[in-house]
Amino acid sequence: MRYTPEIEQAIHAQIAATPDAEVILPDWAYWKGIDQPWIYYESMPIPLVKVLYADLIGPIPKGSGLQPRPGTSRRSVNPHLWQLVPTPKSRAECPNHHPYTEDDYIPGVGHRCLTCRAAKLLGTESPIDKNREKTTCPKGHKLVRRKNGRRRCLECPREQTARWRAKQKGTA
């Protein structure tokens, strides 16, 4: 909804005239499927009732949210008919009580505790360690160290070249 100073004045006047009555805006002010009108306030989308609450009653305390009083429509933007409720705490630690860090968050998945993961993998051999111990290729040939430090089998490429040449002689 485009929140203009004229709309703001009209809403303030209606609330001042009857502070205990519901103020429900026209249908065009509500987003499709949402019972509260949202506006862009300082370039962020926010429910209109939060802005009106801060303007008319005062700032919303940290750790609190707004909920309509019983018997009040969620479509009402009159902040006098809304009550403060505590918001549920977000998980700041894993089930094993390790605090989450920025590195623990995976977008689309959520938090994965790296401390628990490291403890779980402690004592298990990494793939790097397993490969470092290998001295033969999968076919059993000896691996030779190259100048760049990598290991290479000399027999497998020779066998592959021999097969290719035999195939070429047979078809040519």
Buried (B, 14 or more C-beta within 10 A) or exposed (E): BEBEEEBBEEBBEBBEEEEEEBBBBEEEBBEEEEEBBBBEBEEEEEBBBBBBBBEBEEEBEEEEBBEBEEEBEBBBBBBBBBBBEEEEEEEEEBEEEBEBEEEBEEEEEEBEBBBBEEEEEEEEEEEEEEEEEEEEBEEEBEBEEEEEEEBEBEEEEEEEEEEEEEEEEEEE
